[in-house]
Amino acid sequence: MVDPSIASVAPLRPAAVEARGWGWRFASRLGWAVTDASFRIEPGERVLLLGASGAGKSTLLHALAGVLGGDDEGESRGELTIDTLPAARAAGRAGLVLQDPDSQAILARVGDDVAFGAENLGIPREEIWRRVRESLDAVGLDVPLDRSTSQLSGGQKQRLALAGVLAMRPGLILLDEPTANLDPEGVREVRDAVTRVAERTGATLVIVEHRIDVWLPLVERVIVLGERSGSEDDREGSGGVGVIADGAPDDVLGALGPRLAAGGVWVPGIPPRHPAPPVLAPGPAVLEARDLTAGRVKGVPVAGPVSLDVRSGEVLGITGSNGAGKSTLALTLAGLLPAVGGRVEASRALADSAQRDPLKWSSRALLTRIGAVFQEPEHQLLATTVRGELEIGPRSLGLPDDEIARRVDDLLVRLRLDRLADANPYTLSGGEKRRLTVAATLATRPRVIVLDEPTFGQDAVTWAELVAIIAELRDEGTAVVVVTHDPGVLDALHARRFDLRGTA
């Protein structure tokens, strides 16, 4: 029953969801993202949707939210309904929260941002602002309505997005890896907010998340999407996908735990494999930061001053809370942002010239010296195919075609992208895009690699593969900088930690 003290934040009625042989194929892809999904979710149920990276989980959620696209963007088959209506026509019945906190803050002020969705549904102004205040209260976000959305932490931004969804009074709340980019405190904030919302509103809840421990106490059912062998549609490694398990969490994870873990699901108690520890001691510093203050805007510091060394044959893990300036510091170390104060200096062995400031190197020089993987994969996608994306760097270096082909083919196989070689990068899942941007950086074989959240969106298998590749680079003498909220990555890589908390 809905808590009467805040019944006004509840939907008119929880939504029922049904899929009957539903499938979707992107217009630029041969294989189907999902081919034959069939299930029914009763009103008010709380469901955890699991599956390996690329299993079609986000595709299904986007379809339920009505944002997957029309006939010009792909084709569907079967039926996907909300309260018996086709999901694409059930306007306002579903609300979606995505994994990236920054991408969902649409307007500059908190109150306006929460009101945005309700305004688009044509809700009367007086009712909208009542809903705004009630929704912010429901998610525990106690900030002024005129607070700048850019001043919120990652966890606060996710709660802001959830409040914006609540203000529309949807019967179905969809969460697509809502804690993937958050620090531990942000994860707790979002989990607690979702728990309050679920208990108080009674809305139907569907959560996609790779790391499932945090959500198991909240959900009552697990649905697993997976690849079915022998499908005629499985031409790209993402087809032949449907429901392979459905039931109570203990039943599904208990009976199928080892099989699901082998397929990439993060099953509690079955950790992914870790690489061997480094055999050799770290080499000399290849980058030195001294009294470095980093910022995106000239004269506006967000991190520092800090002093640190980046050493060959070692992984340096940069940690800290959301908003501490980790990504900004990483981009400054990579020679992509000017320092606000202090300096970054390359060793003579790395610079190969008198110019030791990476910011002043040409883009061609950076390709083989310092490679960077941004936090947002879309910010560095340039080509129309996966293979083309991997070829850009080597071609810029003027490598012969046979060498380019060898490098690209090797990376496609190692990062499980080979059957997606001809796909448009923008149609990949979030985890696949991340692996693609990592591979594109590795294709030029730089001597320093800066990775911002390299394992977000990965299933257990691809997480282990990425960690193994990073360990291999470390052991070959590459200097690696990893920005991450995932302590398991740093433990697996025996990384030297640099905590940015308290320096900004």
Buried (B, 14 or more C-beta within 10 A) or exposed (E): EBBEEBEBBBBEBBBBBBBEEBBBBBEBBBBBBBBBBBBEBEBBBBBBBBBBBBBBBBBBBBBBBBEBBEEEEBEBEBBBBBBEEEBBEBEBBBBBBBBBBBEBBEEEBBBBBBBBBBEEEEBEEEEBBBBBBBBBBBBBBEBEBEBEBEEBBBBBBBBBBBBBBBBBBBBBBBBBBBBBBBBEBBBBBBBBBBBBBBEBBBBBBBBBBBBBEBBEEBBEBBBBBBBBEEBEBBBBBBBBBBBBBBBEBEEBBEEBBEBBBBBBBBBEEBEBEBBEEBEEEBBEBBBBBBEBBBBBEEEEBBBBBBEBBBBBBBBBBBBBBBBBBBBBBBBBBBBBBEBBEBEBBBBEEBBEEEEBBBBEBEEEBBBBBBBBBBBBBEEBBEBBBBBBBBBBBBEEBEBEEEEBBEBBBBBBEBBBBBBBBBBBBEBBBBBBBBBBBBBBBBBBBBBBBBBBBBBBBBBBBBBBBBBBBBBEBBBEBBBBBBBBBBEBBBEBBBBBEBEBEEBB
